[in-house]
């Protein structure tokens, strides 16, 4: 039995390298995939309380790895002042999320909360768009924290708190909320938003992990395996981020991620095998539901792309602006 557990831990570490690589390339904490993995594959060792708690450890390590890499870049994309201010709200949010999770007694209710909360994030990746790449040095020099209005600060701080709650409750890093907050309401350039979000995650995930350890919800052996794998993957992904098409990567990831979320909520089993254990019919039911969800969304995305392409006017080479 000990040998089997050791193999499981090695598998988790290797799997986490892939998750960490992907996470650092698209700016997420990895919990959106690690939590379903622990609940579905390693259900013998994890329940609805320990899975997100252990997954949060992985988010802590990938945020450390990514922040170290971003900190060494020139110009440095981590906005220290903005990150610290938002972290002041994400930390109590993370602690509140952990407490909220422990107060929910019904295990299946937590599975539904996980699935319904993470599903929009997965589907949102299908609609990822290419961000314009400007000169980071000039973008950072033109950005000033004093230009943020009071109204935008209130919205940003509230968003930071919600990101912290999501981290503690679901085992996420909170980047799926923090990056849009930094970009949309604080006017931070995209690359700097991702880097600053990773910096904020260090505080968010540390607070949540500390409380999870205190209440005894962390599986230490799997947490170490996740942490090591995410740390290695975070270093790899940050170096590969400029060599891959991050938009296509997000879209593929979004399509695939919907299936484990459906499986985690046991929707296929409830539909085709409600009175029995999980089997072939349950898997078939999960796949059918996955197709029902993904195909219409994919067709809508395809329609949007074709419509956008048809409205673009061709630009002749002679009409391109020349150097001034």
Secondary structure, 3 states (H helix, E strand, C coil): CHHHHHHHHHHHHHHHHHHHHHHHHHCCCCHHHHHHHHHHCCCCCCCCCHHHHHHHHHHHHHHHHHHHHHHHCCCCCCCHHHHHHHHHHHHHHHHHHHHHHHHCCCHHHHHHHHHHHHHHHHHHHHCCCCCCCCCHHHHHHHCCHHHCCHHHHHHHHHHHHHHHHHHHHHCCCCHHHHHHHHHHHCCCCHHHHHHHHHHHHHHHHHHHHHHHHHHCCCCHHHHHHHHHHHHHHHHHHHHHCCCCCHHHHHHHHHHHHHHHHHHHCCHHHHHHCCCCCCCHHHHHHHHHHHHHHHHHHHHHHHHHHHHHHHHCCCCCHHHCCCCC
